[in-house]
Amino acid sequence: MNRFVKHCEEWRPFAPSLLESAVEEYLIDGGSAPFMIDAYDIRPERTDELEAVLHPADDSTRPQTVREDHHPSYHRLISEFADITGVPVVLNTSFNDHAEPIVQTPTQAIKDFYGMGLDVLVLEDLVVEKDVTKTDRRSALSLRSEDALDPIQQ
C-alpha cells in the first residue's frame, strides 16, 4: 500500500477503524478512541488478522473506534465487511499522496484518485471507478450512484 497508493516509505504504519463493540476482542486495555490519538497493544491471538495496521517496531496500533450513533454509514460498511470476512476492522489512512496535504474537496479527491494506485473512490453516494484493460492501459472515468444499475461513462 505504501509503495503503490501512498508513495511513501514501506515502514510507515497504517491505522485501523474498528467497531467500538469489538474493542475488547482486539485491543489490550482498549477503550473508545474516535480520533486515532491513543496507541494500544493488540491481543496476541489477533495480530495475524491486523498485520497491515500494526506498527512494525512494537506491534502497537492507533485505532479509530466507530460507533453507529456517530458514523452510521461507516459503521454499516465495517459491519458488512465483518459479515464477509469475520473481522470487524478496516484499514484507515489519511487521503493524501506523499508530501501533499490531506484531501479536502471533491476536486482534490479526483486528482489524488488518479495519481494514486486506487481502483475505486466513493464520494457520499457517488462511486468513481477506474476502467483499465490489459490491451488499453488508459483509464476511463466511470461514475455511478450507489443505487444505479449501469455505470455512466464520462
C-alpha positions, 0 to 999 in steps of 0.5 A: 500500500505504501509503495503503490497508493501512498508513495511513501516509505514501506515502514510507515504504519497504517491505522485501523477503524474498528467497531467500538463493540469489538474493542475488547476482542482486539485491543489490550486495555482498549477503550473508545478512541474516535480520533486515532490519538491513543496507541494500544497493544493488540491481543496476541491471538489477533495480530495475524488478522491486523498485520497491515495496521500494526506498527512494525517496531512494537506491534502497537496500533492507533485505532479509530473506534466507530460507533453507529450513533456517530458514523452510521454509514461507516459503521454499516460498511465495517459491519458488512465487511465483518459479515464477509470476512469475520473481522470487524476492522478496516484499514484507515489512512489519511487521503493524501499522496506523499508530501501533499496535504490531506484531501479536502474537496471533491476536486482534490479527491479526483486528482489524488484518485488518479495519481494514486494506485486506487481502483475505486473512490466513493464520494457520499453516494457517488462511486468513481471507478477506474476502467483499465484493460490489459490491451488499453492501459488508459483509464476511463472515468466511470461514475455511478450512484450507489443505487444505479444499475449501469455505470455512466461513462464520462 
